[in-house]
Amino acid sequence: MQLDEVIDQFHQALDQFAKGDPEPAKAVFSHGEDVSLANPWGPPVVGWEQVSAALDSAAARFEDGHVTAVDALTKHVTSGLACFLDLEHWQAKVGGGSEISPFELRVTSIYRPEGGTWALVHRHADPITTPQPPDAVLPK
C-alpha cells in the first residue's frame, strides 16, 4: 500500500478511535518492539505490547466522537521514513462525560516501510496547540 493510502486509512481509523474502538488504528501501527507512543494520558511507551495496551486505554476514554479535520502542517518523506506534523480536530464524549466536547491535538507521526506497506512507528499527540508561557514546563 502506498503511503498516502496508509495515511488515509489511519485518518479513517481515528473516527473509530473517537468512538472507543482502537482496532482500526492498531492495524496501522508497527507491531515491532521499537514502536512508540506518547499520548496525553500517560508516559511514553515503547514496544507493541505496551503501545497496544496504551491504545486500548486511550480509546476507552472516548465515546460518540469523530475527527472533524486533520490540518497537515508539514511532512518530510524519504524512501525509508516519513514524518508528519498535523493538527487533529476532534469532538467526542471524553472520560465518561455526557457532552460532546471539541478539542485539538498537536501530532507528530513517523511511518516506515514494513512488509510491502507503511507502518506507523511513532505517534506523539498532545493538546498544546497555542503558544505557552516560559514557565509552562515547570511543575505547579
Residue, then its C-alpha position, 0 to 999 in steps of 0.5 A: m500500500q502506498l503511503d498516502e493510502v496508509i495515511d488515509q486509512f489511519h485518518q479513517a481509523l481515528d473516527q473509530f478511535a473517537k468512538g472507543d474502538p482502537e482496532p482500526a488504528k492498531a492495524v496501522f501501527s508497527h507491531g515491532e518492539d521499537v514502536s512508540l507512543a506518547n499520548p496525553w494520558g500517560p508516559p511514553v511507551v515503547g514496544w507493541e505490547q505496551v503501545s497496544a495496551a496504551l491504545d486500548s486505554a486511550a480509546a476507552r476514554f472516548e465515546d460518540g466522537h469523530v475527527t472533524a479535520v486533520d490540518a497537515l502542517t508539514k511532512h518530510v518523506t524519504s524512501g525509508l521514513a516519513c514524518f508528519l506534523d498535523l493538527e487533529h480536530w476532534q469532538a467526542k464524549v471524553g472520560g465518561g462525560s455526557e457532552i460532546s466536547p471539541f478539542e485539538l491535538r498537536v501530532t507528530s507521526i513517523y511511518r516506515p516501510e514494513g512488509g510491502t506497506w507503511a507502518l506507523v512507528h511513532r505517534h506523539a499527540d498532545p493538546i498544546t496547540t497555542p503558544q505557552p508561557p516560559d514557565a509552562v514546563l515547570p511543575k505547579 
